[in-house]
């Protein structure tokens, strides 16, 4: 899923007329996939005998599912409603995600 979104992100950035919403969605999807992949790799590195499907943290809890749904809903509302979205906010978000992953 992350690879498909990464390809879509590259294509949308290379297009002559960028779809900003598509770029933002692809960045979000890549960040989510990167988070889950790094969590899985961390579990596999330290507890390789216990690694299973549950190690992906996709079925973590009801609270996680609700938080994920809220994030998708927020994206949909921001896309539909005329809210101000700046490139600086997008850049700050990417830096915060990258910093969080590095820690």
C-alpha positions as CSV (number, residue, x, y, z in Angstrom):
1,X,0.0,0.0,0.0
2,X,2.8,2.4,0.9
3,X,4.6,1.7,-2.3
4,X,1.5,2.3,-4.4
5,X,1.0,5.6,-2.7
6,X,4.6,6.6,-3.1
7,X,4.3,5.9,-6.9
8,X,1.1,8.0,-7.0
9,X,2.8,10.8,-5.1
10,X,5.7,10.9,-7.5
11,X,3.3,10.9,-10.5
12,X,1.2,13.7,-8.9
13,X,4.3,15.8,-8.2
14,X,5.5,15.3,-11.8
15,X,2.2,16.3,-13.3
16,X,2.0,19.7,-14.9
17,X,-1.1,20.6,-12.8
18,X,-0.6,19.3,-9.3
19,X,-3.6,18.0,-7.4
20,X,-2.7,19.3,-4.0
21,X,-5.3,17.2,-2.2
22,X,-3.8,14.1,-3.9
23,X,-0.3,15.1,-2.8
24,X,-1.4,15.6,0.8
25,X,-3.3,12.3,0.9
26,X,-0.3,10.4,-0.5
27,X,2.0,12.0,2.0
28,X,-0.4,11.0,4.8
29,X,-0.7,7.4,3.5
30,X,3.1,7.1,3.1
31,X,3.6,8.4,6.6
32,X,1.1,5.9,8.0
33,X,2.7,3.0,6.1
34,X,6.2,4.1,7.1
35,X,5.1,4.2,10.8
36,X,3.5,0.7,10.7
37,X,6.5,-0.8,8.8
38,X,9.0,0.7,11.2
39,X,7.0,-0.6,14.2
40,X,6.9,-4.1,12.6
41,X,10.6,-4.0,11.8
42,X,11.3,-3.0,15.4
43,X,9.3,-5.9,16.7
44,X,10.9,-8.3,14.3
45,X,14.4,-7.1,15.2
46,X,13.9,-7.5,19.0
47,X,11.3,-10.2,19.3
48,X,11.6,-12.1,16.1
49,X,10.1,-15.3,17.6
50,X,6.9,-13.5,18.5
51,X,6.3,-11.7,15.2
52,X,2.9,-12.3,13.7
53,X,0.1,-10.4,11.9
54,X,-0.7,-8.6,15.2
55,X,2.8,-7.1,15.1
56,X,1.7,-4.8,12.3
57,X,-0.5,-2.9,14.9
58,X,-3.2,-2.6,12.3
59,X,-5.7,-4.2,14.6
60,X,-4.3,-2.5,17.7
61,X,-7.4,-1.3,19.5
62,X,-10.8,0.4,19.1
63,X,-9.2,3.7,20.1
64,X,-6.6,3.4,17.3
65,X,-9.3,2.6,14.8
66,X,-11.3,5.6,15.9
67,X,-8.2,7.8,15.7
68,X,-7.5,6.6,12.2
69,X,-11.1,7.2,11.1
70,X,-11.0,10.7,12.6
71,X,-7.8,11.5,10.6
72,X,-9.4,10.3,7.4
73,X,-12.6,12.3,8.2
74,X,-10.5,15.4,9.0
75,X,-8.8,15.1,5.6
76,X,-12.2,14.7,3.8
77,X,-13.6,17.8,5.6
78,X,-10.6,19.9,4.8
79,X,-10.8,18.8,1.2
80,X,-14.5,19.7,0.9
81,X,-14.6,22.9,3.1
82,X,-12.9,26.1,2.0
83,X,-10.3,26.1,4.7
84,X,-7.0,27.8,4.4
85,X,-4.2,25.3,3.8
86,X,-0.6,26.6,3.3
87,X,2.5,25.0,1.9
88,X,4.3,26.0,5.1
89,X,1.8,23.9,7.1
90,X,2.4,20.9,4.8
91,X,6.2,21.3,5.1
92,X,6.0,21.6,8.9
93,X,3.8,18.4,9.0
94,X,6.3,16.5,6.9
95,X,9.2,17.6,9.1
96,X,7.4,16.6,12.3
97,X,6.5,13.2,10.9
98,X,10.1,12.6,9.7
99,X,11.4,13.8,13.1
100,X,9.0,11.6,15.0
101,X,10.1,8.6,12.9
102,X,13.7,9.3,13.6
103,X,13.2,9.4,17.3
